[in-house]
């Protein structure tokens, strides 16, 4: 039966079930404590109120992708023992992936919204708060979807968590190191569009650049800078939104496709 033809009671039942498991997920609890505690520390330790949004952006960049992956993996593995019962229900299997992802994203988005209290107290404008929350939610969408996909493709919980850590390290450190190395190659210095494009294909880097340019007019220059640079900065928020939707959709598509092919 197509997802659009399912009765609303099915969606309510799925969301209630996922809300209960999300509330008891240890990684979600730890994430909430770190993000809220970190936001309080940023507000208390920042020398001036204008620095608080930048501190929160760094907090989101470091914490959200890591815990989004770990939370997605752990949530996907929580239902492995219940698959025989869940798959016997007259609903598509993909609804479990979509319901789980939607619930996790909603819960983490609420935590990020709570963390913005420090910036609000510091006098941040509504536009700044909306930008920070939107960028945080973008990281949540991609990382949770990635974690759920990894959880569907791995049999053991430990293996899934190790894969999540490896993916986080690769996307957060190795990928940037590669782009930086390319930018220092003499042949690439006259082709900034190549290594800038590499950065813009990585959701974490796209969010980082959007946050830095959105919070303050940070000057950006590259060897061989062309007129396209100004257009790039203008359309950067829209590109980040499109990139987030594309990565999230692709990861969920892979997770649903794999789940449909599994046997009990």
N, C-alpha and C positions, 0 to 999 in steps of 0.2 A: 504494500500500500504506500503511495507517495506520502511524503512528510506533510504536504499541504492539505491532505485529506484526513489527517488524523484528528480525532476529537480533542477539544481543549483539555479534557480531563486527563488524557495521556500526558500532555505536556506538564500539567500541574503535578501529576504524580512523579514524573521524572525529576522535575525541579525540586520538589520536596525531598526526594531521596538524596539528590546531589547536595542540597543545602545541608542536610544532616551530616553527610560524610565530610563535606568541606569544613564544617564547624569543628569536627573532631580531628582534622588533619593536622599533625604536629608541625609540618612545614609551614602551613598557613599561620598557625599560632606564633611560631618563631618569626616569620616574616612580619607579622603585625607588630610584635614587640620591637624588632630591630628598626623598622621604618618609623614607627611612632617615637621610640626612644631616640633614634637618630635625628629626627626632626626637632625634638626638644633640645638635643645637644647643639644642633646647628644654630637654633635661635639663641641659645644661651652663650655660645662661644663666639659667635660672629661679632666682629668689632663694630660693625655698623649695619643698620637694617637693610641697606641696599645689597649687602652681600648674602643675605639669607636665601634669596631665590637661586643663586649660583650654587650655594651649598646643598640645597635640596635637589637641584639638577644632578649634581655629582652623586648624591646619595641614591637617587633613582637609577642612574646609569650603572652603578656598581652592584646594587642589591637586587633590583627588579629582574633583570635577565637571568641571574643565577637562580633565584628562588622561584621564578616563574617556571623554569625548566624542571627543577626538583619537585615542585608542587604538581605539575602536570604528569610527570612520571609516576609519582607515588599515588596520585588519584587514579590513574589508569590501571595500576597494578592492584588497587584495592578491590576491584570487581572481578579479578581473575577467578576466584573461588566461586563466584556467583554466576558465572557465564552460562552454565547449564540451565539455570532457572531463568535468567534474563532473556536468553536467546529463544526460550520456548514461548515467549510472549508474542502475540500477533502484531508486532511493530517492527519497522526496519531497524537493523542494528546501528545504523548511523545516528539514530536519535540519541543513543547513549553517549556517543562521542560529542555531539553538538550540545546536548544538555549539560554534560559535565564541563565542557569548555565555557559555556555561557555562565554557569554558576560560579566557576572559579574566577573568571574575569570580573564578574560583578562583585564578588567578595573582595578581591584585591583592589579593585577600583575604589571601593568604599574606604579601604585602609589608606590608600594614597590621598583620598580627599580629606581624611582626618589629619594626615601628616601636613597638610597645607595650612593648618591653623597657625603654625609658627610664622609662616610668611605673611598671613593675614594680620597677625598681631604686630608684625614689623612694618606694616603699612603698605604692603604690596598691593598694586592695583588689581581690579577684577580681571583685566586682560592678562596680566602676569600669572595670576592664579589659574586662569583657564588654560593658558599655554602649558604650564607645568603639569597640570592634571592631564591634559590631552596627550602630552608626550609620555607621561608615565603610563597611561592606558595603552598607548601604542606599543610600548615595551611589554606590557602585560599580555596583550593580544598575541604578539608573535612568540614570546617565550612560553606561555602556557600552551599554545597550539603545538609548538615544537616538543614540549614535554609530553603532551598527550600522544603525539605521533610516535615518539620514541617508546613510550610505554606500551603501545600496541605492537610494535615491532620486536620488542624484547620479551623473553620469557621470564627471566629472573629480575627481581627488584634491584638487587645489587648491580647487576649488569646494566640495567636501565639508568640507575643513578650515575654510574661511572661514565656512560655514554653522554649523559646530560652535562656532567662536569667537563668532559672533553670538548663537547660542542661549545660550551660557554667560553672555555679558554681559547679555543680556536677563533671564535667570532669576536672575542673581546681583545685578545692580545696578538695572536699570530697574524690575523687578517690585517690589522693596522700596521704591524711590522713589515708585512709584504708591501703594502701601499707606500710606506715610508721609504723602504728600500728602492722601490721603483722610482720614486720622486727624486732620489739622489743620483740615479743613473743619468749620465750626460745625454744619452739618446732620448730619454723620456722627459727631460726638462723643457724641451720645446713642444712637448705633447701633454700639457697638463690635463687635457680632457680625459686621457686614459686613466691616470691614477685618481683623479677626482671622481670619475665614474665608478671606479672600484669602491671608493668610500660611500658613494651614494647608493650602491647596491646592498650595502650592509645596513640593516635596520638600526642597529645600535649607533653606528656612525651618523646615519641620517638624522636620528633623534638628537645626537650630540650637537651637530652643526646647526640644526633648527633651533635648539635651545639657546646656544651661544649667540646666534645672530638675532634671535627673537627677544632675548632679555636685554641685549645692548648692541649697539652698532659696532661690532668688532670688525676691524679692517681685515680683509682677506685678499691676499695677492698670491699670484703664482707666476713662475717663469712663462713668458709668452702669453701673458694674460690677454684675453680677447673680450670683445663686446658681450659674448655669451655669459660672462661671469656675472654681470649685473642682472641679467634675466634669470640666471640660476638662483641668485639670492632672493629674487622676488617670488619665484615659484617654489622655493624650498619647502615651505609648510605643506603646500598641496602635494608635492612629490612624496613627502614623508607619509602623508595620509594614504596615497595610492599604493606606495610600497608596503605599508602595513597591511592593507587589505589584501594585496597580492600574496604576500608571504603567509598570512593567516589562512587565506583560502586554499593555497597550495598544500600547506601542512595538514589542514583538516581533511582535504580531499584524499591525501595519501593515507591518513589514519582510517578514514571511513572505507576506502577501497580495500585496504589490508584486512580490516575487520570483517567485511563481507565475504572474503575468500577463506577465512579460517573455518576449520571444522572443530566440533566439540571434542 
